[in-house]
């Protein structure tokens, strides 16, 4: 099953940036009593058998004849957490027909790439914990972390090309390149406090959105969805990823480490401009803003203390949450457009509802 070249295009930044005219944000919310874990588990109930198949097959893939490699692979097998990206692949397949063994294989592909990026990200972020466990470079060392990430990447490409079509291999390769480009550009944005919000959203579209997008597009492709629908599912996943990451920006400042299972407060400490800080700086009039930008370069400790004080009395928290919800709403709009002309069976309607709920829960993660 081959796919037209048009569906392999890289989404432009215009497709993920908010328009100048405000859009409707009155979308439903999950129950206040729900945790993200509960909402996600309920959304995935309809694909539980496929997820079990996924876990069993993934365990078989994460093996090596080298005892040293096998030990690390066993440790990293649960780093992906709740399996968001595999769930997106399987639900996208269900949305356009039904998931298959090929859908499960593609779900493994995106999870292996995702896990590899997490391991490398933890090195870049100097993070000590993930999912309440020491990160791989802390548990072992940096060289082992880099190499095990490379192992996961290459194994993912092998799995992507295990079928009859070259499309999955091209899709995941394009997504992985975009992730790497986003990470490199983010690295070059370190201490660039003049970074604009559109530039930052572009980073997120590649760094985080690309893998969520390809998870959805490959799932839809595995169910022989129409080309236009595949493109819309790519857009849905990408905007979902942006929303997810913006909420992570919020959590890094206002979240709780115990609930999130991650080392928080590292972004600002490591001079990473994220949306709350970018927005805060944009609200400061010139020349006061320029004075602060100069101070961040010449006397960063004093300038950061000043910015922390300003943040506490600003509406940056509310703005960041609002933007996260905006992208979740935009993702849901793409999802509905992808299925607007279809007469859905019960299983397809369940998949549609599940994807909507995942988008909503992604910006309301309390634990």
C-alpha positions in Angstrom: 0.0 0.0 0.0 1.7 3.2 -1.2 0.8 6.8 -0.4 1.0 9.8 -2.7 4.0 12.1 -2.1 1.7 15.0 -1.0 1.0 13.3 2.3 4.8 13.2 3.1 5.1 17.0 3.1 6.3 18.8 6.1 3.6 20.9 7.7 4.3 24.6 7.6 4.4 26.8 10.6 1.3 28.6 9.3 -0.6 25.3 9.9 0.1 25.4 13.7 0.3 29.1 14.6 -2.9 30.6 16.0 -4.7 32.9 13.5 -4.9 36.6 14.1 -8.7 36.3 14.5 -9.6 34.5 17.8 -11.2 31.1 17.5 -13.9 29.5 19.6 -12.4 27.9 22.7 -15.6 26.6 24.2 -14.7 23.0 24.2 -15.8 20.4 26.8 -13.5 19.6 29.7 -12.8 16.3 31.4 -14.3 15.7 34.9 -12.5 17.7 37.6 -12.2 14.4 39.6 -10.2 12.7 36.8 -6.5 12.5 36.8 -4.7 12.4 33.4 -4.0 8.7 34.0 -7.7 8.0 34.6 -8.8 10.0 31.6 -6.2 8.4 29.3 -7.0 4.9 30.5 -10.7 5.4 29.9 -10.0 6.8 26.5 -7.9 3.8 25.5 -10.4 1.2 26.8 -11.7 0.4 23.3 -8.2 -0.5 22.1 -7.1 -2.5 25.2 -6.6 -5.8 23.3 -4.4 -4.1 20.8 -2.4 -2.3 23.5 -1.8 -5.6 25.2 -0.6 -7.0 21.9 1.7 -4.0 21.5 3.2 -4.4 25.0 3.9 -8.1 24.4 5.5 -7.5 21.0 7.5 -4.5 22.3 9.0 -6.6 25.0 10.2 -9.1 22.4 11.7 -6.3 20.4 13.6 -4.8 23.3 16.1 -7.6 23.6 19.7 -8.1 22.7 22.3 -10.9 22.7 24.5 -8.6 24.7 23.7 -8.9 28.4 24.9 -5.2 28.9 22.6 -3.9 26.2 19.7 -6.2 27.3 19.9 -4.8 30.9 19.6 -1.2 29.7 16.8 -2.1 27.3 14.9 -3.7 30.1 15.3 -0.6 32.2 14.1 1.8 29.4 11.1 -0.3 28.4 8.8 1.7 30.6 10.2 5.2 30.1 7.5 6.0 27.6 5.0 6.1 30.4 1.3 5.8 29.4 2.1 5.0 25.7 0.4 8.1 24.3 1.9 7.8 20.8 1.1 4.1 20.3 -2.4 4.8 21.5 -2.7 7.6 18.9 -1.5 5.2 16.2 -4.0 2.5 17.1 -6.9 4.9 17.7 -6.2 6.6 14.3 -6.4 3.2 12.6 -9.6 2.4 14.4 -11.1 5.7 13.4 -10.8 4.9 9.7 -11.7 1.2 9.8 -9.8 -1.0 12.2 -6.3 -1.5 13.6 -4.2 -4.4 12.3 -1.0 -6.2 13.1 0.6 -3.6 10.8 -0.8 -0.8 13.0 0.7 -2.5 16.0 4.1 -2.6 14.3 3.9 1.1 13.4 2.9 1.9 17.0 6.1 0.2 18.1 8.1 2.2 15.6 6.9 5.5 17.1 7.4 4.3 20.6 11.0 3.3 20.0 11.8 6.7 18.4 10.0 8.5 21.3 11.9 6.5 23.9 15.2 7.3 22.1 14.4 11.0 22.2 13.6 10.9 25.9 16.9 9.3 26.7 18.8 11.9 24.7 16.6 14.7 26.0 17.5 13.8 29.6 21.2 14.2 28.8 20.6 17.6 27.2 18.4 18.7 30.1 20.7 17.3 32.8 17.6 15.7 34.2 18.1 13.2 37.1 14.7 11.6 37.2 12.0 10.4 34.8 8.9 8.5 35.9 10.2 8.6 39.5 13.3 6.6 38.4 16.9 7.8 37.8 17.5 8.7 34.2 19.6 6.4 32.1 22.7 8.6 32.1 22.4 8.8 35.9 21.8 5.0 36.3 24.6 4.2 33.9 26.6 6.9 32.2 26.3 9.4 29.3 28.0 7.2 26.6 25.6 4.3 27.4 22.7 6.7 27.2 23.7 8.0 23.8 24.4 4.6 22.4 21.2 3.0 23.7 19.3 5.9 22.2 21.0 5.2 18.9 20.1 1.5 19.2 16.5 2.4 19.6 16.5 4.7 16.6 18.1 2.2 14.3 15.8 -0.6 15.5 12.8 1.6 14.9 13.9 2.2 11.2 14.3 -1.5 10.8 10.8 -2.2 12.0 9.4 0.6 9.9 10.8 -1.0 6.8 9.7 -4.6 7.7 6.5 -4.4 5.7 5.9 -4.3 1.9 5.7 -0.5 1.7 8.4 2.2 2.0 5.9 4.7 3.3 6.3 4.1 7.0 10.1 4.3 6.8 9.9 7.6 5.0 7.3 9.0 7.4 9.2 8.1 10.5 12.5 9.3 9.0 11.0 12.6 8.2 9.5 13.0 11.7 12.8 12.0 13.4 14.7 14.5 11.3 12.2 17.2 12.3 12.6 16.3 15.9 16.4 16.5 15.7 16.1 19.9 13.8 13.8 21.2 16.5 16.2 20.1 19.3 19.2 21.6 17.5 17.3 24.9 17.0 16.2 24.8 20.6 19.8 24.3 21.7 20.7 27.4 19.7 17.8 29.3 21.4 19.5 28.8 24.8 19.7 32.2 26.5 18.0 33.8 23.5 15.5 35.7 25.5 14.4 37.7 22.4 12.9 34.5 21.0 9.4 35.3 19.7 6.3 33.2 20.4 5.8 32.2 16.7 9.5 31.0 16.6 8.9 29.1 19.8 5.7 27.4 18.5 7.7 26.4 15.4 10.2 24.7 17.7 7.5 22.8 19.5 5.8 21.8 16.2 9.0 20.0 15.3 10.5 19.0 18.7 7.2 17.5 20.1 4.5 17.8 17.5 6.3 15.8 14.8 6.1 12.4 16.6 2.5 12.9 17.7 1.7 13.8 14.1 3.4 10.8 12.5 1.8 8.5 15.1 -1.6 9.6 13.8 -0.8 9.7 10.1 0.8 6.3 10.2 -2.2 4.9 12.0 -4.6 6.4 9.5 -2.4 5.1 6.7 -2.5 1.6 8.0 -6.3 1.7 7.8 -6.2 3.0 4.2 -7.6 6.4 5.1 -8.0 9.0 2.3 -5.0 11.2 1.6 -6.8 14.3 2.9 -7.8 12.6 6.1 -4.2 11.4 6.6 -2.9 15.0 6.3 -5.6 16.2 8.8 -4.6 13.5 11.3 -1.0 14.6 10.9 -2.1 18.1 11.8 -4.3 16.8 14.7 -1.3 15.0 16.2 1.0 17.9 15.7 -1.3 20.4 17.4 -1.9 17.9 20.2 1.9 17.7 20.7 2.2 21.5 20.8 -0.6 21.7 23.4 1.0 18.9 25.4 4.4 20.7 25.5 2.9 24.1 26.3 1.3 22.4 29.3 4.7 20.9 30.2 6.0 24.5 30.2 3.3 25.4 32.7 4.1 22.3 34.8 7.8 23.1 34.9 7.0 26.3 36.8 3.7 25.7 38.6 3.6 21.8 38.7 4.5 19.4 41.5 7.5 17.0 41.0 5.9 14.2 43.0 2.9 14.1 40.7 4.7 14.6 37.4 7.5 12.2 38.1 10.0 14.5 36.4 12.7 17.0 37.6 10.9 20.4 37.4 12.2 23.9 37.4 15.0 23.1 35.0 14.0 25.2 32.0 14.7 28.6 33.4 17.7 27.4 35.3 19.2 26.2 32.1 18.3 29.4 30.2 15.6 27.8 28.1 13.0 30.3 27.0 9.6 28.7 27.3 6.2 30.2 26.7 5.6 31.7 30.2 8.9 33.6 30.1 8.5 34.5 26.4 5.0 35.9 27.1 6.2 37.7 30.3 9.0 39.5 28.4 6.6 40.4 25.6 4.4 42.3 28.1 7.2 44.4 29.4 7.3 47.8 27.6 10.5 49.1 26.0 13.0 50.3 27.1 12.5 48.4 30.4 12.3 45.1 28.4 15.6 45.9 26.6 17.2 46.7 29.9 16.2 43.3 31.2 17.4 41.6 28.1 20.8 43.2 28.5 20.8 42.3 32.2 20.1 38.6 31.3 23.2 38.6 29.2 25.5 40.6 31.6 24.1 39.9 35.1 21.8 36.9 34.7 21.4 36.1 38.4 20.0 39.5 39.2 17.9 39.6 36.0 16.4 36.2 36.7 15.5 37.2 40.2 13.7 40.3 38.8 11.9 38.1 36.2 10.8 35.6 38.9 9.3 38.5 40.9 7.5 39.8 37.8 6.2 36.3 36.9 4.6 35.9 40.3 2.5 39.0 39.8 1.7 38.5 36.1 -1.0 36.5 34.3 1.6 34.3 32.6 0.2 31.2 34.2 -3.3 31.9 32.8 -2.0 32.8 29.4 0.1 29.7 29.1 -2.8 27.5 30.1 -5.1 29.4 27.6 -2.6 28.7 24.8 -2.4 25.0 25.6 -6.2 24.8 25.5 -6.2 26.7 22.2 -4.0 24.1 20.5 -6.0 21.3 22.0 -9.2 22.9 20.5 -7.5 23.4 17.2 -6.4 19.7 17.2 -10.0 18.6 17.8 -11.2 20.8 15.0 -8.8 19.0 12.6 -9.9 15.6 14.0 -13.6 16.4 13.3 -12.8 17.7 9.8 -11.0 14.5 9.0 -14.2 12.5 9.7 -16.8 15.1 8.7 -18.0 13.3 5.6 -17.9 9.8 7.0 -20.7 7.7 8.4 -19.0 6.2 11.4 -19.6 2.7 12.9 -19.8 2.4 16.7 -16.1 1.4 17.0 -15.1 4.4 14.9 -17.2 6.8 17.0 -15.6 5.3 20.1 -12.2 6.1 18.6 -13.2 9.6 17.7 -14.4 10.2 21.2 -11.3 8.7 22.7 -9.0 11.0 20.6 -11.0 14.0 21.7 -10.7 13.0 25.3 -6.9 12.5 25.0 -6.6 16.0 23.5 -8.6 17.5 26.4 -6.8 15.5 29.1 -3.4 16.5 27.6 -3.9 20.1 28.9 -5.4 19.1 32.2 -2.7 16.7 33.6 -2.8 16.7 37.4 -1.2 13.3 37.8 
